[in-house]
Amino acid sequence: MLVLGVESSCDETGLALYDTERGLLAHALHSQIAMHQEYGGVVPELASRDHIRRAIPLLQQTLADAQVQAADIDAIAYTQGPGLAGALLVGASVACGLGLALDKPVLGIHHLEGHLLSPLLASKPPRFPFIALLVSGGHTQLMRVDGVGRYELLGETLDDAAGEAFDKSAKLLGLGYPGGPAISRLAEFGDPAAYQLPRPMLHSKNLDFSFSGLKTAVLTVVKQHSANICEQDKANIARGFVDAIVDVLVAKCMTALKQTNLKRLVIAGGVGANAQLRAALNAAAAKRRYEVFYPELQFCTDNGAMIAFAGAMRLREEPGAARKEYGFGVRPRWPLDELRPPQAALPA
């Protein structure tokens, strides 16, 4: 089965072709970072308009790279939610319009399911079941994953997601947008002993997170300085922030593995590309003889490959999930625990 994936939930337009026998054939991605930088964040209307401009050229590029014709596609998977409403509508309309024109079935995919399953695209994929840390700009969640569509929420953030805390703290340090990669790079030059910032909920008796207080602590430290903070002080603050957030994420992951008696940990989402987080998780897991799996770096952020793959996995277990029904709706807010398992799920 050849599945086309369409991703347009926020500020990346991604298309990909996944074949259930040959694997990922091709993918194309356009990021809007440069366009949104002067505004300091994503402007939803601009994002939607740019998706309109990019979708069809990216489709043509993907088909050419895969050396297949549009008629060869068996099904079309698209991100139905969560995300920006206008951006989601662009991808949904492109997918359903193509389905109608080609007489192919379409399937709406949960964006977070795409992220959760993206590590399975790697050359060394994890086996079910596993614990997944979904950590991105909008989400920080710990899940138990027993199979496609079989997810149990173990803990989540009570306020800011980890990615939000990265971006907001970077803005306080004058690092611009996107802040996460910038503050991570700056932290490499900081002194870990200069600032001991709080580790919110590190010793709580649950698997929930809270990062709003950490962001406030960064604000307090910044205000204690004069108007012009020297670059070394910025690096020291960045290091204190990154160390704090990494300590919390690693501790919660290790606790989740211990409580569930599972040995495999999967990291998914944009923050999963963070070098400090990967190093700390690898060290902690090796000490306890756990395995850690990551998506390839190119698939940590939003992309069409994870949507095509999630669609293919859904259809493998429930062939009737895609339908030739082209009236569409999107779900800007769509909790993952509302996602039903396939009707004919494979055993874990």
N, C-alpha and C positions, 0 to 999 in steps of 0.2 A: 504493500500500500504506500502510495506517495502522498504526503500531506504537506500542504502549504500552510505556513504559520504567519500571522499578521499581528504585530505588536505596535500599539500607539497609545499606551496608557498615560504617558507624561511627556517627556521631552526627547525621546528617541523613537525614530521610525525604523522598525525592523521587519524584514521579510526573510523567510528561510524555507527550504525544501528538505524534508526528512523522509527517507525511504526505510521501511521497516526491515528490509533485507540488507541494504547497502549503507545504512546510516545517514548521517548528515551530508547532503549533496552540495549545498551552497547556502550562503546567507549573506545578506547585505544590511548595513546599518548606517543611519545618519543621526548624529547627535546635534542637538540644538544649543549646546553649551555656549558657543561663541555668540549666538544671537541673544541669549538671556543674560550674559555677563554684565552688560551695562545697566541692567535693571536690578542686579543683585539677587536674582531668583527667577523662577519660572513664571512667565506671564501666560495664563491659560489661553487667551484669545490668539496670541502670536503662535503658541504651540500648535493649536488646532489648524491654523492656516498653513503652517509649515508642513504638517502631516499631509495635507491635501496636495501640496506641491511635490512631495517626495515619494509618495506611496507607489505610483505607477512606474516611474523610472527605476525604483528599487526592485519592483517586481520584474521588470524587463531584464535588469542586471542579474537577478537571481536565476531566472530561467536560462539566460545565456550561459552563466557560469556552470549550471548543472547540466547543460546541453539536453534540455527536455523542452517539450512544447506545453503550452497551457492545457491543452486537451489531455495530456498525460496525467494530470493531477487527479487523484481519487477523492480527496476531501480537503476542505479548507477550515482551519482552526484560527480563531481570532480572540484577542483579549476582550472579554466582555466586562471586566471589572476586577478589582476596584481601580480607581484612577480619576483623572480629570474628565468630566462628562463630555465636553466638546471633543477632546482628543480621542476618547473611546469611540465616540460616534463616527469619527472619520474612519478608523480601522474597521469598525463593524459594517459601515456602508460599503467600503471597498470589498471586504470579504463576501458579503451577501450579494453585492452586485456582480462579482466574479462568479459566484455560485450560480446565480440566475442565468448569466450569459453562457456559462459552460455546462449547465445542467448537472452541477456537482453538489453534494450535500455539504452543509456547513455546521460548525460546532463552536459554541462560545466556551472559552477557557478562563478559569480563575487565574489572575496574574500571579498570585502567590503560589499556586500550584506549579506554575511554570518555574518559578525560582526554586521551589522545594525539589523538583525533579531534575533540575539542570545539572547537578553533579553526576547524574547517570549518563551524561553525554561524554564524560571523560574516558580516557583510555583504560583507567582502572576504576570502574564504578562501584559504589557500595551495594551490598545486598540488603534487602528488607529483613527484619525491621531495623530502624536506626533512630537516634535522636537528631533532630534538625534544629539548628539555630538560624532563624530567618532574621537577618539583621540588615536593615536598609534605611533609606531616608524617612520612610513613613511607617515602618514596622520593626518591632523587636519582639520576637516570640520564640518560645521553645516548644517544639512539637514532638510527639512520638509518631513516627511514620511506619505503619505496618504494611502498606501497599498503596497502590494508586487509589486516591480518594479515601483512604483510611487513615485519618489524621486525628490525633488527640492533643488538644491544647493543654500544655503543662504550666505555662507561665507567659506573661506578656508585660509590656511596659504600662505603667499606670498614668504616664504623662508623655513627655517627649520620647520619641524613638531615638536610638543611638545615632542614626544618621542626622537627625534634626539637631541633636546636641553638638555633633561635629560641626555642622554648618553654622549654627548660631554662635558657637564659641569662636569659630574662625572669623566670623563677622566682627565680633567684639575686638579681635586682634587686628582688624583691618586687612584681612587676607583675601577678601573678595569672594566671588562665587565661581565654581563650587568649592565650598570650604573644606570638606572632608579630606581630599587628597592634599590640599595645601597645608592644613594643620598637621597632618601626619608627616609630611616631608620636613616641616619646620621642627617638629619634635625630635627628629634625629640629631639635632645640634644642641638640644637642651640638657640641662643638668637635672637628673632625676631627684636629687636631694634638695633642690631649690624651693619647690612648692609641694607640700603634701596636701592634695585636695581630697575632699570627702569621697568615700566609696558608698553611694546610696544603696541601702538594702543588701549590702554584702553579707550580713549575718542574719538576715531575715529567715524565717522558717518556711519560706515558700520559694517558688521559682519565678516570682514577679520581678520587674525592674522599675527603676525610677531614675531619670536622668535630668529632670528639671532643676533639682537642687545643685547638681554638679555645674550646670550652666550658670546658675546664680553665683556659685562660688568663683567661677572665672570672672564674672562681672565685678564682683567685690574686689578681687585682686587687681583687676585692670584699673578700677577707680582709685585704688590706693597709690597708683603711680601718677606722675605728672602727665601732662597732656601728650608728651612725646615719649613713648616707651622705646627704649633702645632695642635693637634686634636681638641681643642676647637674652634680655628679659622676656621678650615675646617667645623665644625658643624655649626658655625655661617653663613659662606658663603652659605652652603647648605640650611640653613633655609631661608636666604634672597632670594635665587633662587627659592625654592619651593613656598614660599609665593607669589612671583611675578607672577609666571606662573599660580598658582591657582587663584589669583585675576583676571587675564585676562580671563581665561576660564569661571569662574563663571559669571563675568560681561557680557560677550558675550552671554552666555546661557540665562541669565535673560532678556537681550534685545531682543533676538530672540523670546522668549515666549511672551513678551509684544507686539512686532510688529505683530505677527501672531494671537494673541488672543487665543493661545492654552494653555492648562493647564498641559500637560504631557511632561516630558523630559526624554529621554532615553540616557544613556551613554554606549558607545560600544568601544571596543579596549583595548589594553594592559594597557594604562595609566589609564583606568577606574578602575583599581584595586588599584590605589593610595589612601592611607588612608586619607591624607590631603585633596585631591580633593573631596572625598566622603563626608567628614565631612562638608566642606565649602558649597558644593552644597546642602546638606540636610538642613543646617541652612538657606541658602538663599531662598530655595524653600518653606520651612515651613513658613517663614516670609510672603511670598506672596501667600500662599495657592496653590502652585503648587505640583504636584506629580513627584517624580524622580524614575526611574527604572534602575536597573543595571543587567548585566548578573551575574550568579553565578561566583565566583572567578575563578573556574577551566575553565570557558569558556570565560574569558577576553582575554587571549592570543589565538594564532592560534590553532584550533582544528577541528577534523573531525565532531563533533556533529553539529556545526553551518552550515557546508556544507551539511550534510545529511538533516537537518531541512530546509534550504533554498531550496534545491532540492525538498523536499516534498511539500513546500508551492507553489513553481512554478508549480509543476505538479497538485496540487489541483485546481489551477485556469486555467491551460492550459495543459490538459492531453497529448496533442501531442507534448509537448516541448522536451521530451526525444525521441531519435530515435536510430534505429539500424544502425547507420552510424559510422564506427570505424576508419576512417581516422581522425586524430586529429591535431589541432594546438593550440598554447598557445598565450596569450596576456600579455607579461611582463608589458606593459603600456596600461592601459585600464581605461579611465576616467569613473566614475560611471554614469555621465549624458549621456553616450552613451548607457547605458543599457536600452533596450526597456521594456515597461510594458507587462505583459501577454496579449495575444490577447483577452482573455475573463475575464478581471480583475473584481473582485468583487467591489461593491461600498464601499467607505470609511464610 
